[in-house]
Amino acid sequence: MPPTFDLLVIGDANPDVIVGPLTTPLAFGQREQLIDSGALTLGGSAAITACGAARLGLRVAFAGRIGDDGAGHHMRDQLAAQGVDISGLHLDPSLPTPLTVIVTRDDDRAILTAPGTLAATSGRDVPEHLLTSARHVHAASYFLMPGLAADLPGLFDTARAAGATTSLDTNDDPSGRWDRAALAPVLARTDILLPNAAEAHRLAGTDGTSVAAAAELLAHQISLVAVKNGADGALCHDGRTLLTTAGIRVTPQDAVGAGDSFNAGFLAGRLAGRPIAEALDLAAACGALSTRAAGGTTAQPTWEEALTHLTVNGDSPS
């Protein structure tokens, strides 16, 4: 029987409040500062990836935990409106939905997150029938959900036993510990690792070396490592070969969620049977195109739109 879903995404979903750009230092002492814009958008690395993949035409399901409150119901509605199956998104009656405030400045941002249900999220929130009915399982925000992180090896084992491939985007570690020993059992069951450049260095323990060196070292543990590298594009390594892409040219408005849209593009490309180099080009295009509007999902491209921009920028896939 063919899989019901192309992709199951496991992890975080929360509202993002994005304000900025801040042109002066953040002031306390009850000072009020004016900024150019503010937006309330769908957030969470996992949720943005799920929406991006659905926008690219994949059959996507989502599993996780949010609060049974106004913010949680809004997240469910937003995901469903993007075509994501939310049957595995559980409502917690006792904890609030997480909330993230993002303050932008130049090409950087500060991220403040109230965790809400994140710490309570675990493998029990991931229905087994979703794990065994998807072609690929992606997990995000590993360090934000310690309960889920501890259960990920078993979840990935179940998915892989049913024939699925797996991927992981750890995102940042707020504790700063980057416990590679605890992460090792998950990486051993991960087919694709999707960090950004800073995360790749922290995961590999290679601060002070090149991003390519970090990717190569990580590729000795995982079959394929694809690294988002900001304005420098992206690169990937399979333990033998380094591939790079410069991405495409856009005028960015907001880079929040660009890495998650990159994830969606890379997974969509691989699930469509595209060679790694083409999947990398597609992923970089998806990440860049998502920056054209505020929030992580507003400007996510369709499959046709991403391919069109690749052609216009001279990177037409063969």
C-alpha positions in Angstrom: 0.0 0.0 0.0 1.6 3.4 -1.0 2.4 5.9 1.8 -0.4 8.3 2.7 2.0 11.2 3.1 5.2 12.3 1.4 6.4 14.0 4.6 5.7 13.9 8.3 7.1 16.9 10.2 7.6 16.6 14.0 8.2 19.6 16.3 7.2 23.1 17.1 4.4 25.4 16.1 3.8 28.8 17.6 3.0 32.4 16.7 5.9 34.6 15.7 5.7 38.3 16.6 8.3 39.9 14.3 9.3 43.6 14.9 12.0 45.7 13.5 14.4 46.7 12.2 15.8 48.1 15.4 18.3 50.8 14.6 19.3 51.7 18.2 20.2 49.5 21.2 17.2 47.9 22.9 16.2 50.2 25.7 14.8 49.2 29.1 13.6 51.6 31.8 10.1 51.7 30.3 11.3 53.5 27.2 9.2 53.2 24.1 10.9 52.7 20.8 9.4 53.0 17.4 10.2 50.6 14.6 9.1 50.4 11.0 7.0 47.3 11.0 5.5 44.5 13.0 3.8 41.2 12.0 2.1 38.3 13.6 2.8 35.2 11.6 2.9 31.4 11.8 6.2 30.3 13.4 8.2 27.4 14.7 10.9 25.7 12.6 8.8 22.6 12.1 5.6 24.4 11.2 7.3 26.7 8.7 9.0 23.7 7.0 5.7 21.8 6.9 4.0 24.8 5.2 6.8 25.2 2.7 6.7 21.6 1.7 2.9 21.7 1.3 3.3 24.8 -0.8 5.7 22.9 -3.0 3.1 20.2 -3.6 4.0 17.5 -1.1 1.4 15.7 1.0 2.4 16.8 4.5 1.3 15.8 8.0 2.3 17.5 11.2 2.7 16.1 14.7 3.4 18.1 17.9 1.8 19.8 20.9 0.3 23.2 21.4 -2.0 24.8 24.0 -5.7 24.6 23.9 -6.0 28.4 23.7 -6.5 31.1 21.1 -3.0 31.0 19.9 -3.1 27.2 19.6 -6.3 27.2 17.6 -4.9 29.9 15.4 -1.9 27.7 14.7 -4.1 24.7 13.8 -6.2 26.9 11.5 -3.1 28.3 9.8 -1.5 24.9 9.2 -4.7 23.4 7.9 -5.2 26.4 5.6 -1.8 25.7 4.0 -2.9 22.1 3.3 -1.1 20.4 6.2 -2.8 17.4 7.9 -3.1 18.4 11.6 -4.6 15.2 13.0 -1.3 14.6 14.9 -1.2 18.1 16.4 -2.4 17.7 20.0 -4.0 20.4 22.1 -2.7 20.6 25.7 -5.4 21.8 28.2 -2.9 22.8 30.9 0.0 24.6 29.1 0.0 27.6 26.8 1.0 27.6 23.2 4.7 28.7 22.8 5.3 32.3 21.7 8.3 33.8 20.0 9.2 37.5 19.6 11.8 38.2 17.0 13.5 41.6 17.0 15.4 42.3 13.7 18.4 44.5 13.2 20.3 44.8 9.9 20.9 41.1 8.8 20.6 39.7 12.3 17.9 39.1 14.8 17.3 38.4 18.5 14.8 35.6 19.3 12.9 35.5 22.6 10.7 32.4 23.1 8.3 31.5 25.9 8.3 27.7 25.7 4.8 26.8 26.8 4.1 23.3 25.6 7.6 22.7 24.2 9.1 20.9 27.2 6.0 18.7 27.5 6.2 17.5 23.9 7.3 13.9 23.6 7.1 10.9 21.4 3.6 10.2 22.7 2.5 13.2 20.6 3.5 11.4 17.4 0.9 8.9 16.3 2.5 5.6 15.1 0.3 5.5 12.0 1.8 8.7 10.8 5.3 7.5 11.3 4.5 4.4 9.2 2.6 6.1 6.5 5.1 8.8 5.4 7.9 8.5 2.8 10.1 10.8 4.9 10.1 12.1 8.5 11.6 15.4 9.5 12.2 16.7 13.0 13.0 20.2 14.0 14.0 22.3 17.1 15.7 19.4 18.8 17.1 21.4 21.7 13.8 23.1 22.5 12.0 19.9 23.2 14.1 17.6 25.5 11.3 15.1 25.9 10.8 14.7 22.2 14.6 14.7 21.7 14.9 11.7 24.0 12.3 9.8 22.1 13.5 10.7 18.6 15.8 7.6 18.2 12.8 5.3 18.7 10.5 7.4 16.5 13.1 7.4 13.7 13.6 3.6 14.1 9.8 3.1 13.6 9.8 5.3 10.5 12.8 3.7 9.0 11.5 0.2 9.7 8.4 1.2 7.6 10.7 2.3 4.7 10.9 6.1 5.4 14.0 8.3 5.3 14.7 10.8 8.0 16.1 14.3 8.5 16.8 16.7 11.4 17.3 20.4 11.8 18.5 20.9 15.4 18.2 24.7 15.3 20.0 26.7 18.0 20.7 25.3 21.5 19.5 28.0 24.0 21.6 26.3 26.8 24.8 26.7 24.7 25.8 23.1 25.6 25.4 21.4 22.3 25.5 18.0 23.9 26.9 15.9 21.0 26.9 12.7 23.1 23.1 13.0 23.7 22.6 13.8 20.0 24.6 10.9 18.7 21.8 8.2 18.8 19.6 10.5 16.8 22.3 11.3 14.2 22.9 7.6 13.8 19.3 7.3 12.6 19.3 10.5 10.5 19.7 10.4 6.7 19.9 14.2 6.1 21.1 16.8 8.5 20.1 20.4 7.8 21.9 22.9 10.0 22.9 26.5 9.3 26.6 27.4 9.2 26.8 28.4 12.9 25.0 25.3 14.0 27.2 23.1 11.8 30.2 24.4 13.5 28.8 23.8 17.0 27.6 20.3 16.1 30.9 19.4 14.6 33.1 21.2 17.1 34.9 23.0 14.3 34.7 26.7 15.3 37.5 28.6 13.5 37.5 26.3 10.4 35.6 26.6 7.2 31.9 25.7 6.9 32.9 23.0 4.3 35.2 21.4 6.9 32.3 21.3 9.4 30.0 19.7 6.8 32.6 17.1 5.8 33.2 16.1 9.4 29.4 15.8 10.0 29.1 13.8 6.8 31.1 11.1 8.4 28.2 10.5 10.8 25.2 11.3 8.5 24.7 10.2 4.9 24.1 13.8 3.7 24.6 17.2 5.3 23.1 20.3 3.7 24.2 23.6 5.3 22.5 27.0 4.9 25.1 29.7 4.6 23.1 32.9 4.5 24.1 35.4 1.7 26.8 33.0 0.6 24.2 30.4 -0.5 24.5 26.8 0.7 26.6 23.7 0.5 26.2 20.0 1.1 28.5 17.1 1.6 27.9 13.3 1.4 31.3 12.3 2.9 33.0 12.2 -0.5 31.9 15.2 -2.5 31.3 18.9 -1.6 28.6 20.7 -3.6 27.9 24.4 -3.4 25.3 26.8 -4.7 25.3 30.6 -4.7 21.5 30.7 -4.5 19.4 33.3 -6.4 19.2 37.1 -6.2 16.2 38.6 -4.4 15.6 41.8 -2.5 15.0 40.5 1.1 12.4 42.0 3.4 12.6 39.5 6.3 14.9 36.4 6.6 12.8 34.8 9.4 12.2 31.2 8.5 14.3 31.2 5.4 16.3 28.2 6.6 13.1 26.3 7.2 11.9 27.1 3.7 15.3 25.8 2.5 14.6 22.6 4.4 11.3 22.2 2.6 12.9 22.8 -0.8 15.7 20.3 -0.2 13.4 17.6 1.0 10.9 18.2 -1.8 13.8 18.0 -4.3 15.1 14.7 -3.0 11.6 13.2 -2.6 11.0 14.1 -6.3 14.1 12.1 -7.2 16.2 15.1 -8.1 20.0 14.8 -7.9 21.6 16.3 -4.8 23.0 19.3 -6.7 19.5 20.1 -8.1 17.9 19.7 -4.7 20.5 22.1 -3.2 19.8 24.7 -5.9 16.0 24.3 -5.4 16.4 24.6 -1.6 18.5 27.8 -1.8 15.9 29.3 -4.2 13.1 28.4 -1.8 15.0 30.0 1.1 15.7 33.1 -0.8 12.2 33.5 -2.1 10.7 33.2 1.3 12.5 36.4 2.4 10.4 38.6 0.1 7.7 39.2 2.8 7.4 39.3 6.6 7.3 36.0 8.4 8.4 32.5 7.4 5.4 31.4 5.3 3.9 34.4 3.5 6.2 34.3 0.5 7.1 30.6 0.3 7.1 29.6 -3.4 5.3 26.9 -5.3 7.3 24.3 -7.1 6.8 26.0 -10.5 7.7 29.4 -9.1 11.0 28.1 -7.6 12.0 26.4 -10.8 11.1 29.5 -12.8 13.4 31.6 -10.6 16.2 29.1 -11.0 15.8 29.4 -14.8 15.8 33.2 -14.7 18.9 33.2 -12.5 20.7 30.8 -14.9 20.5 27.7 -12.7 18.0 25.8 -14.7 17.9 22.2 -13.5 18.7 19.6 -16.2 
